[in-house]
Amino acid sequence: MTVAERVMFSVTAAGGAASVVAPPPLIPSPVNLVRSSRNPTDPSGSRWTSGITYLPLSAGDLGIVSDCAPFAVPVPLEQESNAIVWQPYVLLAEFTCSLMGFDPVTGSQRVSNLLEAATPKMVEYEFWHGKLSAEAGWGNLALATSDAEQKSYDATGIVQAVGICEQYLASMGYGGRGMIHIPPYLAPFLPSVTRREGNLLLTNMDTIVVPGSGYGDLGDNVDPPVLPPATLELYATGITDVRLGEIVAVPDDFHQSINRSTNTVTVRAERYALASWDGFANCRVDLTLP
């Protein structure tokens, strides 16, 4: 008997009905946009789910002047005098199964756990691509859309790309802390320019780096995933805010989601979400891979 035959015999000889066990857990990436951002607690009674607006604190002008002569030197600052309006969106997870042995409590918990684990990727996807905002005509700023005021630069290596982002944040921002958003594909190339502190990935300037699971286009709607394009994008922004609502199961009565024709039931979970930033320092770097 060959090795292959012995392996096949050992597999088929077990036989019997399969035991039902707990599946592997859903664990979100420890480094993601939600954990890397501020998670504001808005004043009691505010309804951010209906939309928010603010005039960023970086709005204004900077200059160095003489106190005894009419001399003034402006200091570069990407700034906007208008308030920014943001429209929150709803994240959705659903699960369809047979009515045979269906437990509403278990089903709701299952889909709620899926939404909780997938929330960072979903928020990152809209923050990067802005597809829902574009379809709905909201005008939310997104990294990869022309609606966001941005400057573009080219780089031929990851160290140079990170350096350009750092210089842009220093030169065109108010000189404070910022963030660099990258596709996960670039994460293995970062050790030379980053360090890990808890759930934050930081440069030596303490700029927060986010290799978001929802960032980039690698494998987007492609099966099987394609190789990365010759050029990958990085973005530098100010500090982001991520607001998340409570997860709720819908509908309240699962009988409303029964499909009698297929004898199945679909359970859903939803939550409001929004990722926003000051909208000013937005630098795009096109990194050409060697």
C-alpha positions in Angstrom: 0.0 0.0 0.0 1.4 3.4 -1.0 1.6 6.4 1.3 -1.3 8.0 -0.5 -3.4 4.9 -0.2 -2.7 4.7 3.6 -3.6 8.4 4.0 -6.9 7.8 2.1 -7.7 4.7 4.1 -7.1 6.6 7.4 -9.4 9.4 6.3 -12.2 7.3 5.0 -12.0 4.7 7.8 -13.2 7.2 10.4 -16.7 7.3 9.0 -19.7 8.2 11.0 -21.6 11.4 11.4 -19.6 14.6 11.8 -19.6 16.2 15.2 -20.8 19.8 15.4 -18.2 22.0 17.1 -17.6 25.7 17.5 -16.2 27.3 14.4 -13.0 29.4 14.5 -13.5 32.8 16.1 -13.8 36.0 14.2 -10.9 38.3 15.2 -10.5 41.7 13.5 -7.0 42.9 12.7 -5.5 44.5 15.8 -4.2 47.4 13.7 -7.1 49.0 12.0 -8.7 52.4 11.3 -11.2 52.1 14.2 -8.6 51.4 16.8 -6.1 53.9 15.3 -8.6 56.8 15.4 -10.2 59.0 18.0 -13.6 57.5 19.0 -15.5 60.7 20.0 -18.2 60.7 22.7 -20.6 63.4 21.5 -22.6 65.6 23.9 -25.7 63.9 25.4 -28.7 64.4 23.1 -26.7 64.9 19.9 -27.8 62.9 17.0 -24.7 62.3 14.9 -26.5 59.6 12.9 -28.5 62.3 11.2 -25.3 64.0 10.0 -22.5 66.1 11.5 -20.8 69.4 10.6 -17.8 71.2 12.0 -15.3 73.9 11.2 -11.9 72.2 11.7 -9.6 73.7 14.3 -6.8 73.9 11.7 -8.8 76.5 9.7 -6.9 79.8 9.7 -3.7 81.5 8.6 -0.2 81.3 10.1 2.5 84.0 9.8 5.7 85.3 11.4 5.7 89.1 11.9 7.9 91.8 13.2 6.6 93.8 16.2 8.3 97.0 15.1 8.2 97.0 11.3 5.6 96.0 8.7 7.2 92.8 7.8 5.4 89.5 7.6 6.3 86.0 6.4 3.4 83.6 5.8 3.8 80.0 7.0 2.3 77.3 4.7 -0.9 75.8 6.0 -3.5 73.8 4.0 -6.7 75.3 5.4 -10.3 75.8 4.5 -12.6 78.5 5.9 -15.8 76.5 5.3 -17.4 73.9 7.6 -17.3 70.3 6.5 -20.5 68.3 6.4 -20.5 64.5 6.8 -23.3 62.0 6.3 -23.1 58.8 8.3 -23.9 55.4 6.7 -25.2 52.1 7.9 -23.1 48.9 8.0 -25.0 45.7 7.3 -24.3 42.0 7.9 -26.7 39.2 7.1 -26.9 35.4 7.3 -29.4 33.1 5.6 -30.0 29.6 6.8 -32.6 26.9 6.8 -35.6 27.1 9.2 -34.9 23.6 10.3 -33.5 23.9 13.8 -33.1 27.7 13.5 -32.6 29.5 16.8 -33.4 33.2 16.6 -31.1 34.1 19.5 -28.1 32.2 18.1 -28.8 33.5 14.6 -28.9 37.1 15.8 -25.7 36.7 17.9 -24.0 35.1 15.0 -24.7 37.9 12.6 -23.9 40.5 15.3 -20.5 39.0 15.9 -19.8 39.0 12.1 -20.7 42.7 11.9 -18.6 43.6 15.0 -15.5 41.8 13.5 -16.0 43.2 10.0 -16.7 46.8 11.1 -13.1 48.1 10.7 -12.8 46.7 7.2 -16.2 48.1 6.1 -15.4 51.6 7.5 -12.0 51.5 5.9 -13.5 50.6 2.5 -15.9 53.5 2.5 -13.2 55.9 3.9 -10.8 54.9 1.1 -13.1 54.4 -1.9 -16.1 56.7 -1.0 -18.4 54.6 -3.3 -21.6 54.9 -1.2 -21.1 58.7 -0.8 -20.6 59.1 -4.6 -23.6 57.0 -5.4 -25.8 58.9 -2.9 -24.4 62.3 -3.8 -23.5 63.1 -0.2 -20.1 64.7 -0.7 -18.3 62.9 2.1 -14.5 63.2 1.6 -12.8 60.0 0.7 -9.1 59.2 0.2 -9.2 57.9 -3.4 -11.8 60.4 -4.8 -11.1 63.6 -6.6 -13.6 65.3 -4.2 -10.8 65.4 -1.5 -8.4 68.2 -1.9 -5.1 66.5 -2.4 -1.6 66.9 -3.8 0.1 63.9 -5.6 3.7 62.8 -5.5 5.7 59.9 -6.9 8.0 57.5 -5.0 10.1 54.5 -5.9 10.5 52.9 -2.5 8.5 52.5 0.8 11.0 54.6 2.8 10.8 57.5 0.3 7.0 57.2 0.2 6.7 57.4 4.0 9.2 60.3 4.0 7.0 62.2 1.5 4.0 61.8 3.7 5.9 62.9 6.8 7.2 66.0 5.0 3.8 66.9 3.7 2.2 66.6 7.1 5.0 68.8 8.5 5.0 71.4 5.7 1.3 71.7 4.8 -0.3 70.9 8.1 -0.1 72.9 11.3 2.9 70.8 12.3 1.0 68.3 14.4 0.4 64.6 14.4 -1.0 62.9 11.4 -1.8 59.5 9.8 -0.6 57.5 6.8 -3.0 55.1 5.2 -1.6 52.2 3.2 -2.8 49.0 1.5 -2.0 45.9 3.6 0.3 44.7 0.8 2.9 47.2 1.9 2.8 46.2 5.6 5.7 43.7 5.3 7.9 46.4 4.0 7.4 48.8 6.9 9.6 47.4 9.7 12.5 49.7 8.7 10.3 52.8 9.2 7.8 51.8 11.8 7.4 50.3 15.3 4.5 48.7 17.1 3.0 50.1 20.3 -0.1 48.2 21.4 -2.7 48.5 18.6 -0.8 51.4 16.9 1.7 51.2 14.2 3.9 54.3 14.4 6.8 55.9 12.5 9.7 57.5 14.3 7.7 60.8 14.1 4.9 59.1 16.0 2.7 59.4 12.8 0.1 56.7 12.9 0.2 54.1 10.1 -3.0 52.2 9.2 -2.7 49.2 6.8 -6.5 49.0 6.6 -8.1 45.7 5.4 -10.5 47.8 3.4 -7.8 49.9 1.7 -6.5 49.5 -1.8 -7.8 47.5 -4.8 -5.9 44.3 -4.6 -8.3 41.5 -5.4 -11.3 43.9 -5.4 -14.2 42.0 -7.1 -11.6 39.7 -8.7 -11.6 35.9 -8.3 -8.9 34.8 -7.9 -7.1 37.9 -6.6 -4.8 39.5 -9.1 -1.2 40.5 -8.4 -0.8 44.1 -7.1 -0.6 46.8 -9.7 2.7 48.3 -10.6 1.8 51.4 -8.6 0.3 51.4 -5.1 -1.2 54.4 -3.3 -0.5 55.9 0.1 -2.4 58.8 1.7 -1.5 61.2 4.5 -4.2 62.9 6.5 -4.8 64.5 9.8 -6.1 62.4 12.7 -9.3 60.6 11.9 -12.5 60.3 14.0 -14.5 57.1 13.8 -18.1 57.1 15.3 -19.9 53.8 15.7 -23.5 53.2 16.7 -24.8 50.2 18.6 -25.3 47.0 16.7 -29.0 46.1 16.4 -30.6 43.0 15.0 -33.3 43.6 12.3 -36.1 42.9 12.1 -37.2 42.5 15.7 -39.5 39.6 14.8 -37.5 37.1 12.7 -40.8 35.8 11.3 -40.8 38.9 9.1 -37.6 37.7 7.4 -38.8 34.1 6.5 -38.7 33.2 2.8 -41.6 30.7 2.5 -40.6 29.7 -1.0 -37.2 28.4 0.0 -38.0 27.7 3.7 -35.1 29.9 4.8 -34.7 32.8 7.2 -32.4 35.8 6.8 -31.1 37.5 10.0 -29.5 40.9 9.8 -27.5 43.2 12.0 -26.9 46.9 11.4 -25.0 49.8 12.9 -24.3 53.4 12.0 -20.8 54.4 11.3 -18.7 57.4 10.1 -15.0 58.0 9.6 -14.0 61.7 9.2 -11.0 64.0 9.4 -10.2 67.7 9.0 -10.1 67.3 5.3 -7.0 69.5 4.7 -3.8 67.6 4.8 -4.4 65.0 2.2 -1.3 63.8 0.3 -1.4 61.0 -2.2 1.8 59.1 -3.0 2.1 56.8 -5.9 4.6 54.1 -5.1 6.1 52.3 -8.0 7.2 48.8 -7.0 10.6 47.7 -8.2 
